[in-house]
Amino acid sequence: MLIVREILGHADETRFRRRQRDRIWIAAADAGRRRLRRTTDAGADVGIDLQKQGWLSDGAVLDDDGTRI
């Protein structure tokens, strides 16, 4: 399981331009929660444990391995 502790940026930023996208769908009611566990479209298990309260908006980058965000 991938553990995410911070929002790295937004998918539209230049530094993420050529990355493949693996999406996580989060309901609007859950977007303000600090802790979540979800599965990506590609089947990866992701635990979200943000250090500070934030808002998970469309396009938020939670992980970047150099090929995929």
Residue pairs with C-beta under 8 A, 6 or more apart in sequence:
1 45
1 46
1 47
2 44
2 45
2 46
2 47
2 63
3 46
3 47
3 49
4 46
4 47
4 48
4 49
4 50
4 62
4 63
5 49
5 50
5 51
6 50
6 51
7 50
7 54
7 56
7 60
7 61
7 62
8 61
8 62
8 63
8 64
8 69
9 15
9 16
9 60
9 61
10 16
10 59
10 60
10 61
11 19
11 21
11 59
11 60
11 61
11 69
12 59
13 61
16 61
16 64
16 69
19 64
19 66
19 67
19 68
19 69
20 67
20 68
20 69
21 68
21 69
22 40
22 41
22 42
22 44
22 68
22 69
23 40
23 41
24 38
24 39
24 40
24 41
24 46
24 62
25 38
25 41
26 36
26 38
26 56
30 36
30 56
31 55
31 56
31 57
32 53
32 55
32 56
34 48
34 49
34 50
34 52
34 53
34 54
35 47
35 48
35 49
35 50
36 47
36 48
36 56
37 45
37 46
37 47
37 48
38 46
38 48
39 45
39 46
40 46
46 62
46 63
48 56
48 62
61 69
62 69
63 69
